[in-house]
Amino acid sequence: MRYNIVIIIFLFTIPCFSQVTSTVLDTVFLSADKLEDKSVGQPIIKINKALLKNYRPQLTEVLQFETPIYFKENGSGMVSSASFRGTTAQQTAVVWNGININSPFLGQTDFNLINTQNISEVLVRPGGGSSQFGTGAIGGVVYLNNNLDIDTENTHEIYTSYGSFNTKNLSTNHSISGSKTNLQIGLSYLDSDNDYEYIDSDQRNENGQFYNINASLNAAYKPNAKNAFTIYSNWFTGERHLSIIETTQTRNKYSDEHIRVLGKYQYESGQNQSTVKLALINEKYRFYPELNTSEGSNNGNGWTYIANYNYQLQLKKLLLNIGGEYNLATATGTNYDNVQRNTGSANVYLKHKLAKNFTYQATLRGELNEDYDSPLLFSVGTSWHPFVEYTLKTSISKNYRIPTFNDLYWPGAENPDLKAESSLQYELSNEIHLRNLKFTLTGYYNDISDLIRWLPYSGELWRPVNTNKVQSYGIETNLQYGISLGNHQFKINTLYSYTVSKNKETDYQLIYVPYHKATLGISYKLADFSAQLNTIYTGAVFTYSNNNPDTVLNDFLLTNLSMNYAFTKNRNWIVGGGVNNLFNTNYETKAYRPMPGTNYHINLTLKL
């Protein structure tokens, strides 16, 4: 079936080519709510489409090299979970075009199941965001955007690559624009044997093969200046065999499928704006304990229904937003007896430019949940520009997270007595802007109560428990510098984060939280040639909650190199290639799960 879909992808591009136009028109830009506009007091890391193309289509790799987030992977392409500012994977909210898409089962997102080839941009905001995005936004927010352009040139692009371990990637993206409309279509396919050799070993990554298909259809219609209709949709299906550590282990596999549909209507008249959103999210999975048979398999099927309304009043120096949302999450399957959760919320957002060089924002959010009493959530942020080159930002926020369906209902591990997590976070950020340089230094402190962690309690069985008090604090720095020497263009981007995340009762660092992480990205461009070097240093991490020094994962330095060359007068043909793990580093991000050594890929891009 998947090979047939690959053929369909190619055939699908043929009727689109006739739509190309060279007319340059005034662009009307439509997007989901802009995260930057409502992040006063908090820095934003922006990863645009061009930067996304330098990485594999799985979101893990780009965030690993471009943000302070630490990722724990069960081997290459396997389950990937995030640790943001020393928190757990469930405390990083993933937001797709304005709606939270964390799984109702796990309360988190597997970042190897997010395909970046049909996304316009990724925004990352460190720090608390529960007052805006609800449960789970304690460590930070990863925001996935699809931007729609009306009255612009049509674009059509086909990308294909082949790499080590028989890894094949094919994608196609089309944007067809009219005077009042925009239609975006994206299809992508990724397939790998993933049978890499373990460094300094005669073993291979056995039973690690995977494939996935991702499709998106987004459309906008703006009949006049007051009304706009937008729809976003995404479909993903994939299957991956779960890597085994010993050859005697039983080989098994896991399948995933999700569907997301979001409809949005916006009415704008003068200073007033009303927005209605309706969303439907479906998530399915099935685990096969043995290959080629469904006997003994277990499955889950979750539906989430969202209805949201926002009213916005824009005055000269003041922005007021009042909104409400209803969320119904349901789950059925082998381990779920038709469980559901109803949640209602209301929020008030105020942004005020008090003086020419001083702006503040404040958010209040209240929720009604049939299982838990949510605290009144708030956030306050300020931005002060004492002079053009310097900005001082501050933020304080109250955040929370309610237990997931797996926390409460997973047979043999369920814990119905779990409390909801809560946190109070403080943040201070300094930004320096010079002509070609931007430098950011941020310090933060996060006091977390009743942190939910899955810990071993009987043999190989794990169970969720509350940890009374956890404190997380640290610093994050980011330096961006660009320079041109004649026809030579250089860009440098560096990140460094120091993170302490400790159980207050034991004074032990939480597992899989490195104290140090640093990245360095250098890009070079000369006419039709471009190259990018990316390096990441990740400090040692503890793998046991008692910080046993004998079970520490060593620190590692990882380097990737990629190059591209554009052909033809209009640079419509781009050929390139890359080397990942350039120095063949032997490393793990999760215990007993070796990652690939040096591997290669070549790619071809055709723009029409």
Steps between C-alpha positions, in 0.01 A plus 500: 500500500772747593679452166174575318468819701852602393393465135188706573718774646688530170182488289339758724760759403429481126170695482639764732776624268259683270410731786839675512483875459766771494269781605616680814206623708448656841498222759233451763653293780277266701625289790395357832532729802853641496695372797744794489220753551393338827840420648597826666770421754607168344754441219402309186714265290380507140583223252389587147433275202848542354663389825266202537621367165853455636385219727326166477122529474453380860458794737737354760819578309428866422399575861800308633740725307310830509354518853597429863263199514652161585357197320498143621470252211453121518736475205492690170144552375348342810297669775638850566407699811606848608640651816457877496661701780540188712135391481343178373376428148139559608586858598590614149190614313491447124260740331388457138356817344378616839368177658676270746560156342668313786369144520213443746652156564857600583462875545798557272604500135736255333718741302607229254136486386491869404599551136646845428473491121142631494550769768569868429691578821569378851501739795639401839422696814681389817311546825149463633199536272210328675304824528484507118514134395361313800630182661859396439669825397738511798845454346427677173300506177585367152275678250443355149366748244356476150495846342267575210573773244226654285590689182849360458687285250416133474776266613561131434785300645609137491770368733660157509794353688675170555735414783671243716302203629288509184324817617265647241320832526261658251285810543303740288353839595270724299357844569233625259388856555222718366378852566293377796623147561797283579523121483796308642554130438784299649589132482806324639634148538787374718628143509814346655644156574671679791740207544808697598802336660577577862835673534773285661272197479416220259126556557247682286184687582265206447127533440529877470341557157225757460295692246247783516282705268389856573243708310369850558231711335461864604279762342404864551215707354474873561197632309541854631690709752279396791465124464751218477452122498791263563529124528803296602522122477767237550506122464783276616540124493806298580641175622826431678653186634635549850876453520616206709805497727566125497455268200300262719228761558163468330465730203197730517365814338276801555268688264383860532236704324365846565262741332476870584245741357464864605247746360524871572272795424613855570294817480674836527338841504692807603653436841299184565582144404312177570647155437329161514700175488373143477748214515493122483799283591514122471789286624528125448769251591546123504781301658585159354695284747597272210555584134253390231221425743244708684454238770559650842521854360361797689370825363367842585275747322470855631278785380531863603236761414578869546280808467660839557383862482707816538404866493776754450496876537797685353549858611795722426713384793287223648398152391225316689408140430217307668444138414357165598555139402329164541705182470367141500757218496391135473693173484408141418712193449657200665590689817223762500133445570361801314652757736447870438591839638304826464684829545375856472716809526481878481788743459570871494808641331619861522794658319577864563770728363530715809779717364698528180761258632296289744236232430337251730251216467285310749298182461243336728358153434243301694404140426222266601591133491281213621800316650726772641470849646723720291667798670451847358779527245674827423800644323649849497772609260680827441732634231707817558722669238712757688689548174478359149772237538377350828178336623424374849221243529338350809236233547319322781243227444288244680476168312352153548450154348228244568575125487459325166278203415800267527591643842152429631380191315790286366433148636747387761658844528201731543509749786159665552634691802735715294489874560524758225837669458542872558790740465600860549765627260710818493706618206736790418635552150752746352518563125768696317444598136785642297528535126590139420480346844229391740581366846252369757570400861212352702484382858203310643374324810212251504346362821297186419266322740370141463707423191374176341776254413489136388741308723576127545303341782512124439757332278464647150161657578475878526228711663419874506557673835500858624830655606415762761743776408731554203699812429634576155722797427770602258617733227460501122708702254460551128733690264424564134747673272502561127769653278569544127853512360458591137289221349559274800219487756544350848247441778582372846247383757601371843296381798601402851281383787585411858219310671456387858185297570497336842271314732497727805463208739804304373700779329547264203497622140204363303580224254576587137561869574852610397657784694660634181393521139657714225449531125692673222366556150707655220352560157688620192368619164678599180285558193329164429694303761406468866629294792401452862693356794307414819658383823336409828654424837284316753617448855476178699160394634389281788282201413401401857316724745767436770765656267706181500831605336545152352194541276572844357477554122821671391508842342547517123581734210303451180567674166300509174611649167281572197556672162275607211549639151230666287495453121334680209437871456210507749669257743215257457715190537682452830727205568659435834616254756605470858691304759346443842715415801805614307753373755328165566416581862381210713206640699166423661217726608328214683673215682573191287376670183803574277457763229642481143861569413606694190228490234432675172223627276462663158202713397340666200249787503298612198311831510239570232 
